[in-house]
Amino acid sequence: MRLRPLLWCSLLLIIAFPFRAAAQSAGAFAVGGDVGAVWPADPFEKALTLQGTGEYYVTRAFGLRGLVGWTSPGVQNFTENHYRQVRLLLNATYNWSFGIFHPYVTGGGGAYFVRLKLEGRPDPDGETRGGVNWGGGAEVFVGKNTSVKGEARWDHVSHPPGLPNASAFNLTGGVKYYF
């Protein structure tokens, strides 16, 4: 019974291997958009996250990625209150090529612009915090220049004493276009 999943995976790789993704090569650029969910650290609720990426491939396997993301989780038990967060990140990515299937790892750092918005109170000043992130995912080429992808990433954000924790787990999916 355990042999069946291994056979299916092997068959998929054999079928996918001859189809090379022509777009992912040294000097290539890519742009993408993702949507997903974020599971913030305490005391916030799960929320929608949106992000856009731009990538430059230094080599076929190594790339540099800029990411702009947004989320606004509610405060637990007070969903009219929100902890808005905008991320501006710079990451390195490394991928492996198995035909149309490209798993990858990513890591980097950046700035996290956070603001705790409480219902009925004046708009507070925002904070800028530093942070690091790491994760991984996979993309599958559905055309010569287009791929769909999924990614899991942990953002570890600096946490000053007495202020809310902005660290979170992100799970996203999206589309990427190479040119």
C-alpha positions, -999 to 999 in steps of 0.1 A, spaced: 0 0 0 29 24 7 43 19 -27 14 35 -45 21 72 -35 58 66 -45 47 53 -79 24 83 -85 51 108 -76 77 90 -98 52 90 -127 45 127 -122 83 135 -123 89 114 -154 61 132 -172 71 167 -160 108 164 -165 109 168 -203 90 202 -201 116 228 -191 106 262 -179 123 284 -204 116 316 -184 137 309 -153 173 316 -163 201 340 -153 191 376 -159 153 369 -159 128 391 -141 95 380 -126 65 397 -110 39 380 -90 8 384 -68 -3 363 -39 -33 360 -16 -35 339 15 -39 337 52 -18 349 81 -18 334 116 -4 362 138 11 358 172 -10 366 202 -36 383 207 -48 386 171 -71 366 148 -63 349 115 -66 373 86 -64 377 49 -30 387 35 -21 402 1 13 406 -14 32 414 -46 67 403 -55 94 413 -80 123 389 -86 156 390 -104 175 357 -111 212 361 -107 216 325 -118 191 299 -129 187 287 -92 195 318 -71 173 350 -71 167 382 -52 131 390 -44 114 422 -32 80 418 -15 53 442 -5 26 428 17 -5 439 37 -27 423 64 -50 437 90 -59 410 117 -85 418 142 -78 418 179 -92 386 195 -127 392 209 -126 428 196 -129 423 158 -137 460 152 -101 467 164 -73 459 139 -35 456 139 -27 467 104 7 456 90 25 465 58 57 445 50 85 457 28 110 428 25 141 418 5 148 381 3 172 356 -14 156 326 -30 171 293 -41 152 268 -62 156 233 -76 143 225 -111 124 193 -118 109 200 -152 79 222 -146 80 217 -108 104 241 -89 105 238 -51 124 267 -34 135 281 0 136 318 8 150 340 36 156 376 42 146 407 62 130 440 60 107 466 75 73 460 91 51 491 94 25 484 121 -4 503 135 -29 492 162 -63 508 152 -89 509 180 -125 516 172 -137 550 183 -102 563 191 -81 587 170 -58 571 145 -25 563 164 10 568 152 25 538 134 57 521 142 84 507 120 100 475 132 127 453 117 124 416 112 136 385 94 117 358 76 122 324 62 102 298 44 97 278 13 73 267 -14 70 255 -49 59 268 -82 46 248 -112 49 262 -147 16 262 -165 31 280 -196 64 291 -209 64 323 -188 37 317 -162 37 297 -130 14 291 -101 29 289 -66 23 282 -30 45 294 -1 47 290 37 67 317 55 74 327 91 80 365 98 98 371 130 94 408 138 111 427 166 89 430 197 95 460 220 83 454 256 47 464 262 37 465 225 18 439 204 38 411 187 37 414 149 53 380 142 32 357 121 30 325 99 19 332 63 4 307 39 -1 321 4 -8 311 -32 -5 330 -64 7 336 -99 41 346 -112 50 359 -147 85 359 -161 99 383 -187 
